């Protein structure tokens, strides 16, 4: 059985795609097994060969006491017999699944897979994608047949960037296989590294569906909070104060309004609605939630511009500082950041926008959004948007903001960090 062969290091594991998901998995496996880590980026591989995580999530020590080799050479994958695919699954400009990375990874595997090999996909997809898209590619290029010559599994990633509590090994891992034998072998491999244990799903489709609804559920709950924030703003009451009061009941779910971006919550629901449309069903609730959340950048800016006009600001000659451009606090990940939408919406009014972020890489921001991250502040901002609750911003005082703002100063505190703390600035939040 492959698990025993891996444990004895007679065979090894490959991990294809070494980003936020793939690298932590590769390093954990490499504490118990022999591993080949593969990525198409020579720059990223070079950093990892020097014990540096390009995503800035893992410390140097994470690379210690591991048996792993990093490579960009497809041929090096031939040495492995248990292949884990962990590539991104984004959406395109029309909010449709972009399976290009997954298709290319499947093609890579199809060219090197051998009799007896296992292939496990971790990328988030719609239910059915592994069997409808990936497996046919592998069979065509390899000339091999599923379950007769090779086995397939699906084990969705549950990596939460920036979270030092719910780490890879501390979260239950869902696993599935193309038959009963593969399910057990795959489960045993993951059980070796996952302290929290594994859940054996009854089928690959069930595992795919479980993953995609995890983030869809969160998306819908946040959408409700965002819609409530719009209503409460019109009433003239603070959303966070309402939620604080409602939260005193034991069964009230503590979600909060905000900008919903990143590579999971802002993306995964579109995979599910895509599949629903294929089946002839319009997913009304999911689509409505997405519409609310995708519209929050415009809602935020509209509210801010209205207050700037009321305060006598000349919008076309105004200057705004946006603090934070990553998709969430204390991470470097800028993928699908809705803060970029806020910035571009502000710029559409002719407003000059400066951007600051202690975690974001300026080169990545420029390549992804065509925006520049400033190294410091000026002292003449008409308004400031604190968009991301980085730890570096938590200790800032009202005086700190006043020093860099024109009077009257307007602060839009997206996350409610400074609620009930400021008395001089015009204070806004969702």
C-alpha positions in Angstrom: 0.0 0.0 0.0 1.2 3.5 -0.8 1.0 4.8 2.7 3.4 2.2 4.0 5.8 2.9 1.1 5.7 6.6 1.7 6.3 6.1 5.5 9.3 3.9 4.7 10.5 6.6 2.2 10.5 4.0 -0.6 8.3 6.4 -2.4 7.8 10.2 -2.1 5.2 12.9 -2.3 5.1 15.8 -4.7 3.3 19.1 -4.0 2.4 21.1 -7.1 1.9 24.8 -6.4 3.8 26.3 -3.5 1.7 29.3 -2.5 -0.3 30.0 0.7 -1.7 26.5 0.6 0.9 24.3 -1.1 4.0 25.4 0.9 2.7 24.7 4.4 1.4 21.3 3.3 4.7 20.5 1.6 6.7 21.4 4.7 4.5 19.4 7.0 4.6 16.4 4.8 8.4 16.8 4.6 8.7 16.2 8.4 7.4 12.7 7.9 8.0 11.8 4.2 10.3 12.6 1.3 8.8 15.5 -0.7 9.4 17.2 -4.0 8.0 20.8 -4.0 7.2 22.1 -7.5 6.3 25.6 -8.6 6.5 27.3 -12.0 8.0 30.5 -10.5 11.8 30.4 -10.4 11.9 33.4 -8.2 9.7 31.8 -5.6 11.6 28.5 -5.7 14.9 30.3 -5.3 13.5 31.9 -2.1 12.2 28.6 -0.7 15.6 27.0 -1.4 16.9 29.6 1.0 14.3 28.9 3.7 12.2 32.0 2.8 8.5 31.9 2.4 7.6 34.2 -0.5 4.1 34.7 1.0 5.7 35.9 4.3 3.5 33.5 6.3 6.0 31.0 7.6 9.2 31.6 9.5 12.6 30.2 8.6 12.2 27.5 11.3 9.3 26.0 9.3 11.9 24.7 6.8 14.1 23.1 9.4 14.2 19.3 9.9 12.4 18.6 6.6 13.3 16.3 3.7 12.2 18.4 0.7 13.7 19.6 -2.6 12.2 22.6 -4.4 12.2 22.6 -8.2 10.7 24.2 -11.4 11.6 21.1 -13.4 8.6 19.0 -14.4 10.8 15.9 -14.8 11.6 16.0 -11.1 7.9 15.1 -10.4 8.5 11.6 -12.0 10.3 10.6 -8.8 7.0 11.0 -6.8 4.1 8.7 -6.5 1.6 10.7 -4.4 0.9 14.1 -6.0 -0.8 16.9 -4.2 -2.1 19.7 -6.5 -2.6 23.0 -4.7 -2.9 25.7 -7.4 -5.1 28.8 -7.3 -8.6 28.7 -8.6 -9.6 32.4 -9.3 -12.4 34.0 -11.1 -12.2 36.1 -14.3 -13.5 39.6 -15.0 -17.0 38.2 -15.5 -17.0 36.4 -12.1 -16.7 33.0 -13.8 -14.4 30.2 -12.7 -10.9 30.5 -14.2 -9.7 26.9 -14.2 -6.5 27.7 -16.2 -4.1 27.0 -13.4 -5.9 23.8 -12.5 -6.0 22.6 -16.1 -2.3 23.3 -16.6 -1.5 21.5 -13.3 -3.6 18.5 -14.5 -1.7 18.5 -17.8 1.6 18.5 -15.9 0.5 15.6 -13.8 -0.9 13.7 -16.9 2.6 13.8 -18.4 4.4 12.3 -15.4 1.8 10.0 -13.7 2.6 6.3 -13.5 0.9 3.1 -12.7 0.0 3.0 -9.0 0.2 6.8 -8.5 -2.2 8.9 -6.4 -3.3 12.4 -7.3 -5.0 14.6 -4.7 -6.5 17.9 -5.5 -6.7 20.6 -2.8 -7.8 23.6 -5.0 -11.3 25.0 -4.3 -13.7 24.1 -7.2 -17.4 23.5 -7.9 -18.8 20.0 -7.2 -17.9 17.8 -10.1 -14.8 19.7 -11.4 -12.3 17.1 -10.3 -14.1 14.3 -12.2 -15.3 16.4 -15.1 -12.2 18.5 -15.8 -9.1 17.1 -14.2 -9.4 13.4 -14.5 -10.2 13.4 -18.3 -7.1 15.5 -18.9 -4.9 13.1 -16.9 -6.3 10.0 -18.6 -5.9 11.5 -22.1 -2.3 12.6 -21.6 -1.2 9.5 -19.6 -3.1 6.8 -21.4 -4.0 5.4 -18.0 -7.4 4.7 -16.5 -8.8 6.0 -13.2 -8.9 3.4 -10.4 -7.4 0.7 -12.7 -4.0 2.4 -13.1 -4.1 5.4 -10.8 -6.2 6.8 -7.9 -7.5 10.3 -7.3 -8.6 12.1 -4.2 -9.9 15.5 -3.2 -9.0 17.2 0.1 -9.9 20.8 0.2 -7.5 23.3 1.8 -8.5 25.2 4.9 -5.6 27.5 5.2 -6.5 30.9 6.8 -3.7 33.4 6.1 -2.5 35.3 9.1 -4.2 32.9 11.6 -1.7 31.5 14.1 -4.4 29.5 16.0 -6.3 27.6 13.3 -3.2 26.3 11.5 -2.9 23.5 9.0 -2.4 20.8 11.6 -5.0 22.1 14.0 -8.0 22.0 11.7 -9.9 18.9 10.8 -9.0 17.8 7.2 -11.8 16.6 4.9 -10.6 13.8 2.6 -12.2 11.8 -0.2 -11.1 9.2 -2.8 -12.1 7.8 -6.1 -12.8 4.4 -4.4 -12.7 3.0 -0.9 -9.1 1.9 -1.1 -7.9 5.4 -2.1 -10.0 7.0 0.6 -8.3 5.0 3.3 -4.8 5.4 1.9 -5.2 9.2 1.5 -6.8 9.5 4.9 -3.8 7.7 6.5 -1.3 10.0 4.8 -3.1 13.1 6.0 -3.6 11.7 9.5 0.1 11.6 9.8 0.4 15.4 9.8 -3.1 16.6 10.9 -3.3 16.6 14.7 -7.0 17.5 14.6 -7.8 14.4 12.5 -9.5 13.8 9.2 -13.1 13.5 8.1 -13.8 10.9 5.4 -16.3 12.3 2.9 -18.4 9.8 1.1 -17.4 11.0 -2.4 -15.2 13.6 -4.2 -18.3 15.7 -5.0 -19.3 15.8 -1.4 -15.8 17.0 -0.4 -15.8 19.6 -3.1 -19.3 20.9 -2.1 -18.3 21.0 1.6 -15.4 23.3 0.8 -17.3 25.7 -1.4 -20.2 26.1 1.0 -17.9 26.9 4.0 -17.0 30.3 2.4 -20.4 30.8 0.8 -22.0 30.6 4.2 -19.6 33.2 5.6 -20.1 35.4 2.5 -23.9 35.4 3.1 -23.6 36.2 6.8 -21.3 39.1 6.1 -23.6 40.3 3.3 -26.5 40.4 5.8 -24.3 42.6 8.1 -23.4 44.9 5.2 -27.0 45.3 4.2 -27.9 46.1 7.8 -25.1 48.6 8.0 -26.6 50.4 5.0 -30.0 50.5 6.7 -28.6 51.6 10.1 -26.6 54.3 8.4 -29.8 55.8 7.0 -31.4 55.5 10.5 -28.4 57.3 12.0 -27.2 54.5 14.4 -23.9 52.7 14.6 -23.9 49.2 13.2 -21.2 48.0 15.6 -23.2 49.2 18.6 -26.3 47.4 17.3 -24.3 44.2 16.9 -22.7 44.6 20.3 -26.2 44.7 21.9 -27.6 41.9 19.8 -24.6 39.8 20.5 -25.5 39.5 24.2 -28.0 36.8 23.2 -26.3 33.3 23.3 -27.3 32.2 19.8 -26.7 35.4 17.9 -24.0 34.9 15.2 -21.2 37.4 15.6 -20.5 38.5 12.0 -19.5 42.1 11.1 -19.8 44.3 8.1 -16.8 44.9 5.9 -15.0 44.6 2.6 -15.2 41.0 1.4 -12.2 40.1 -0.7 -9.4 37.6 -0.8 -9.0 34.4 -2.6 -11.8 32.5 -0.8 -14.9 34.2 0.5 -15.0 36.7 -2.4 -14.4 34.0 -4.9 -15.8 30.6 -3.9 -19.5 31.5 -4.1 -19.1 32.2 -7.8 -18.0 28.6 -8.3 -21.2 27.4 -6.8 -23.4 29.8 -8.7 -21.6 28.7 -11.9 -22.4 25.1 -11.3 -26.0 26.0 -10.3 -26.5 27.8 -13.6 -25.1 24.8 -15.5 -27.9 22.8 -13.8 -30.5 25.3 -14.8 -30.9 26.8 -11.3 -30.5 30.5 -10.5 -29.0 30.7 -7.0 -30.9 33.8 -5.8 -29.8 34.0 -2.2 -26.1 33.4 -3.0 -26.1 35.9 -5.9 -27.9 38.5 -3.8 -25.2 38.2 -1.1 -22.5 38.5 -3.7 -24.1 41.6 -5.1 -24.3 43.3 -1.7 -20.7 42.5 -0.8 -19.3 43.5 -4.2 -21.1 46.8 -3.9 -19.7 47.8 -0.5 -16.7 49.6 -2.0 -19.0 52.0 -3.9 -21.3 52.3 -0.8 -18.4 53.2 1.4 -17.0 55.8 -1.0 -20.5 57.3 -1.7 -20.9 57.8 2.1 -17.5 59.4 2.5 -17.8 61.8 -0.5 -21.2 62.9 0.8 -19.7 63.8 4.2 -16.8 65.6 2.5 -19.2 67.7 0.5 -21.2 68.5 3.7 -17.9 69.5 5.4 -17.2 72.0 2.6 -14.5 70.0 0.8 -13.8 70.7 -2.8 -14.0 67.1 -4.0 -12.0 67.6 -7.2 -9.1 69.1 -5.2 -9.3 66.7 -2.2 -6.7 64.3 -1.0 -7.5 61.1 0.8 -5.2 58.6 2.6 -6.2 54.9 2.4 -4.5 52.9 5.1 -4.2 49.2 4.2 -4.6 47.5 0.9 -4.2 43.8 1.7 -7.4 41.7 1.7 -7.3 41.2 5.5 -5.3 42.3 8.6 -1.7 41.4 9.2 -1.1 39.5 6.0 0.8 40.4 2.8 -1.8 38.9 0.5 -3.3 41.5 -1.9 -5.3 39.0 -4.1 -8.8 40.2 -4.8 -8.5 43.0 -2.3 -11.7 45.1 -2.3 -9.7 48.1 -1.0 -8.4 48.5 -4.5 -12.0 49.0 -5.6 -12.3 51.7 -2.9 -9.2 53.5 -4.2 -10.4 53.4 -7.8 -13.8 54.6 -6.9 -12.3 57.6 -5.0 -10.1 58.3 -8.0 -13.2 58.3 -10.2 -14.3 61.5 -8.4 -10.9 63.2 -9.2 -9.7 62.7 -5.7 -5.9 62.3 -5.1 -5.4 59.0 -3.2 -2.3 58.0 -1.2 -1.9 54.4 -0.1 0.0 53.1 2.8 0.4 49.5 4.1 3.1 48.0 6.3 2.6 44.5 4.9 1.9 44.9 1.2 4.7 44.7 -1.3 4.7 47.8 -3.6 5.9 45.8 -6.6 3.0 43.3 -6.3 0.4 46.1 -5.8 1.7 47.9 -8.9 1.6 44.7 -11.0 -1.8 43.6 -9.7 -3.7 47.0 -9.6 -1.5 49.6 -11.2 -1.3 51.4 -7.8 1.6 52.8 -5.8 2.1 52.2 -2.0 3.5 55.3 -0.4 6.5 55.0 2.0 5.1 57.7 4.4 2.3 60.2 5.0 1.9 63.8 4.0 0.2 66.2 6.4 -2.7 67.5 4.2 -5.3 64.8 3.9 -9.0 65.9 3.8 -10.1 62.4 4.8 -8.5 59.1 5.9 -9.9 55.6 5.3 -8.6 53.0 7.7 -9.5 50.0 5.5 -7.6 47.2 7.1 -7.1 46.6 10.8 -3.4 45.9 10.7 -1.9 45.7 14.2 0.3 48.8 13.4 -2.8 50.9 13.3 -4.4 49.8 16.5 -2.3 52.1 18.8 -2.9 55.2 16.7 -4.5 58.1 18.6 -6.9 60.9 17.4 -3.9 63.2 17.7 -1.9 61.0 15.3 -4.6 61.4 12.7 -5.1 65.2 13.3 -1.5 65.9 12.6 -1.8 64.6 9.0 -5.2 66.0 8.2 -6.7 69.3 7.1 -9.4 70.7 9.3 -12.2 69.6 9.4 -10.8 66.0 9.2 -12.9 63.0 8.3 -12.0 59.5 9.3 -13.8 56.5 7.8 -13.0 53.6 10.1 -14.1 50.5 8.1 -13.6 48.0 11.0 -14.8 50.2 13.8 -11.3 50.2 15.5 -11.6 53.6 17.0 -15.3 53.6 17.9 -16.1 55.8 20.9 -12.5 56.9 21.2 -12.4 60.0 19.0 -14.3 63.3 19.7 -12.8 65.9 17.4 -12.6 64.3 14.0 -15.7 63.6 11.9 -16.0 59.8 12.5 -17.6 57.4 10.1 -17.8 53.6 9.9 -19.9 50.9 8.3 
